[in-house]
Amino acid sequence: MAGPYKMGLVWHGDRAARDSADLEGSRFAKAGAALRAVGIDPEAVIYNDDFIDEVRKQMLTLDAMQVWVNPIEDGRDRTKLDALLREVADAGVIVNTHPNTIMKMGTKQVLVDTRDADFGSDVRSYESLEELRTALGERLKAGAKVLKQFRGHSGGGIWKFALAEPSQTVDGSTKVLLRHAERGCPEELVTYDEAVNRMQPYFEATGKMIEQPFQDRIGDGMIRIYMVKEEVGGFGHQAAVALVPAAPGQPLPEMGPRLYYPPTDPQFQALRGKMESEWMPQLKRCLGLATEELPLLWDADFMFGPKDEKGEDTYILCEINVSSVSPYPEWANEPLARTALEQIKAKQGITA
């Protein structure tokens, strides 16, 4: 039964989508049902910069919101939306996820800030194209690197750099194997200077790029842990083929489906224990985040690192997704609704 509380489920759409908004027919129907089950009335909120004033009025009638809007949507960024969300949050509406939290954990800077955590890696940040040009060549001698734009999604702005042949010195004419992580992009053989120059647009857009070591076990896939605040809500496992080289004479490997598993699945219990008991405290400490600042719904992608001395898997953080976590496993809906109700009651000073 719907209760006295109202929660908006926000996603991007055009005028026609807003005029015909149908939560029951949307991909968030099960989230809406879970919210109703705890006494929260869910409401579809279709956002677009073109009718931002109309959306503002709707948002200000809500107790809380869960937002699903990508950093770049139909060629537009979230500048206007994030300003609106800050305004609405200042007016007392609970915003999941607040733009300030997104900037702390939903950009590639999180890899730099957590590089000393158990799940971290030898990450470096570049503040200019020339800094990249000067430093990357030497670091490529130790192995392939992955360059990532500061904020994006779906593989855009993620590039693998590798020396075509071992080299004692790397200069502008050294041959480099370069591959973009967007689906279907081939590996190219280019000069070091050409490869570096391809990164110029990312510095113009965000002012920095992040470098991370390429993980040789990337062909084993990626483990995605879906979180509701500090609680694991489910797991996903998908072949991560975007930067996997093709076998000789063979086409690039195809992306397979992401397989979802409940938080209780036996094969993931050791990983669940690490995430909830060990990695979450480290993450909050590294990012300076209080528990109440954590997103209601978020996920973290982990690559397989080298096996440890016992032959067990290790994990390397690849990215954290906060802006638009969808699709996600249905098992996360119950803790999402339960935690949303706790948020609203705490905001209103209700303890029972």
N, C-alpha and C positions, 0 to 999 in steps of 0.2 A: 504494500500500500504506500502511496505517496505521502510523505510527511510534510512538516512545515518548512523544510529546507529546500532551496533550489540550487542546482548545480548545472552550469553550462558546459556542454561538450562542444569545443570549438574546432572547426576545421575550415580550410580555405575553399572558396567557391565563387562562382560568378553570380550575377543578378538572378538568373533563372534558378540556380541552385538554392539561393536564399529564399526566393519566392515559393519554392516547392519543398522546402526543408522537411525531411522525413526521417526522424531518428530511428524509427522502427525498421525502415528499409535501408539504413546505412550500415557501414561496417562496425559501427559502435553500438548496435542494438543490444548486444549482450552486456556491455558496460552499463547501458541504461537500465536493463532489467536488474542487474546487481545493485545499482543505486536505489531503485525503488524498493528492493527487498529490505533495505536498512532504513527506509523512511526518508529518502532524498528524491525529490522530483527532478529528473534530468530534462534538459532542454537543449535542442540543437541551436548552435550559434554559428552561422555561416559568415566567415570573415572575408573582406576584400578591401583594399585601400580605397576603392571607388565609392564605397558607402560606409566609411569609417564612423561618421557621426551617428548613423543609424545603429551600428553595432555597439557604440559606446552607450547609448541609451539602454540597450538590452542588457549589456554587461552589468550596469549599475543596479539592476534589479535582482542580481544574483547574490547568493552567499559564497559561492566558490566556482572555480572553473578548472577544467583540464583542457589544455591547448595542444592541438596537433597541427602545426604549421611548420614546414621545412624552412631552413635558413634562406633558401632561394626557391621561390615558387612562381612559376610562369614568368620568369625573367625578373622578378622583383625580390628585393631582400626584405628583412623584417624590421627595417628602421621605424616605419610608422606604427606597425603593430606593437613593437616593444615599447615605444613611447606610450601608446594607449594602455598597455598592460601595467606599466608603472603608475600611470594616472589612476587606473581602476583599483590597483592594489593600495595606493595611498588613500583611496576613498573607503577602504575597509573590506573589499572583496578579496577572498583568498585566491591567488593566482598560481596555478600549477602548469608550467614552471615559471617562477619569476625570472625576468631577463637577467637580473644580477647573478642568479644561480647558474643560468645557462652560460654566462660568460666565464664563470669559474670552472665549470666542469664539462660544458658542451662544445668546446672548441679543442683544436689539437694542442693548445697550450697545456692541457691537462697532462699530456705525455711528458712535457718538460717538468712540470710541477711535481709529478709523482715518479720521476726517474730513479729516486733512491728507495722507493717502496719495494716490497718483495716481488711485485708484478711489474716493476719498471725495467727500463733498458737504457742503453747508452744513447740518449736522445740529445739533440742539439737544436737550438733555435737560431735562425738567420734573420737579421733585421734589414738586410739590403741585398740586392742582386750581386753587388761587388763583393760583399762579405762571403756570399755563397760561392762565387767564382774562385775566390782566394783559398778558401778552406776545404771545400768538398773534394777537390782532386786528391789531396793527401789522404783524406779519410777513406776514399774509395779503394786505396791499396789494401786495406784490411778486409774488404768485402763489399758486396752490393749494399746500397742504401735506398731507402724510400723517402722521397720528399713529399710533404703533405701541405696543402694550403691550410690557412688558419681556420677556416670555417667553411664547410660544404657538406655534400652528401652524395651517395650513389657512385662513389669512385671518382667524381670530378675533382681535378686538381691534385691527384695522387699519382706520383711518377716513380718508377724504379730506374735507378742508375746503376750500371755495372761496367767495369772496364772490359772491353772486348778481349784484351789479352793482358796478362800480368805486365806491369810496367814499373820501372824504378822512378820515373818522373812522369808527371801528368801536366801537359800544357794544352793550349787551345786547340791543337790539331790532333790530340790523342783520340782514338776511336772509342766510343762509348755505346753500349747497348741501352736504349731508352724505351720505356713502355709506359703508356698511360693506363690507369686502372679502370677507365670507363669500359663497359662491356664491349667486347669485340675488337678492341684496339690492338694492332699488331706490334711486335717488337721492331724497333728501327735501329739501324747502325748509322750514327751521326758523330760529328766531332764534339769534343767536350764543350767548346764555345757555343756550338749550336744548341746542345742540350741545355746548357745553363740559360741561354737567351730565351728559350721557351718558357722559362719560369717568370719572366718579367711581368706578365699580367697579374700574377698572384701577389706580387709585392705592391703593384699599383692599387690593387683592390683592398688588401688588408695590412700591408706593411711588413709581413713576415711569412716565413715558411718554416716548417718543422722537419727535421731529419731524424729517421729512425733506422736501425739496422734491419736489413731484409732477413726474414726468418726462413731458414731452409726447410722447415716442416710445414710451410704454408699449404702445401698440397694435402695435408691431413685434415684441412678444414679449419673452421673457426667456431669457437664456443661462445654463444651469446647468453649472458645471464640477465634475465629480466628481473627488475627490482621494483618493489613498492616500498618507498623510503629505505629502510635498512633490511627489509625482509625479501628473500628470494621468492619470486612469483612464478618461476618457470625457467626452462632452458631451451635454447635452440642450437642446432648443429647444422652447419651448411658447408659444402665444399667452397673454399675461397680460391677461385680460379683466376681472378682478375690479373694477377701478376705471376701465375704459374706458367713457365715456358712450355711450349709445345714439344712433344717428342719429335725426333728427326723424321721429316717427311709426313708429319701428321698435322691436322688442323688444331687450332687452339682448343683446349678442353672446354666443355659446355658447363654452364652454371647449373647445379642441381637444386632441388627443392630444399628449403630449410625444414628440418624435422623438429617438431616441438615435443617437449617432455615436461611432465609435472614436476614441481619442486621436490616431491618425494621419491622420484625415480632413483633406484638403488645405485645406478652407475655414476650418479653425480653427487652423492652425499659427501664425499671427501671435499669436492670443490665447493659445495654449498657451505660446509663448515668453515672453510678458509675464507669465503666471501663474507659471511655474516660475522664471524668471530675475529678474524685477523685482518682482512683487507679493508673492511669498512672503517675501523678506527684509524688505519693508516691513511686512507683516502681523505677522511674528514680533517685529519691533522695536516696533511700536505696542502690541502686546498683552503684551510681556514674556514671550514663550513660547520655550522652548528647543526644538530640533528633536525631542528625545525626548518632549516633552510633546504634540506634535501628535497628533490623532486618527488611528487607523489608516484609517478611512473617514469622509469628510465631504464636503460640497459647498458651493459658494458660488454664489448667484444674482446675476447682473448685469443691470441694466437698460441699455438704450441711452441714452447721453447725447447732447448735441448733436454734430453732425459737427464735426470740427476744421477748421482752415484749409485742409487738403489734401483735405477732403471725406471723410475716413476716420472710421469709427465710434469713439466713445469709450464707456467703460463706467462705470457707477455701481453700487457694491455695494448690494444690496437687503437681503440677509441671509445668514447662514451657518447651515447645518443640520448638527447634530452628533448629537443625541440619537437620531434614528431615520431614518437615510438609507436609505429603501426606498420604491419600487423604485429600482434603480440599474442602469446598463448592465453587461452580462455581461463586457465587456472589463476591468472593474475587478477581477474575481475572481482572475486570475493574479497581479497585483501585490499584491493583498490577502494572498493565501496566502504569497507569497514574503516579504513584509515581516513577516507574523506569525511566520514561522519565524525570521527575523533577530531579532525582538524576544525570542523565547523563548531562543534560543541566547545572546544578549547577556546576558540576565538570569541565565543559568546559567554565564556565563563561558566559553562555548564559542566559540572563534575560528575554527575550521575549518569 
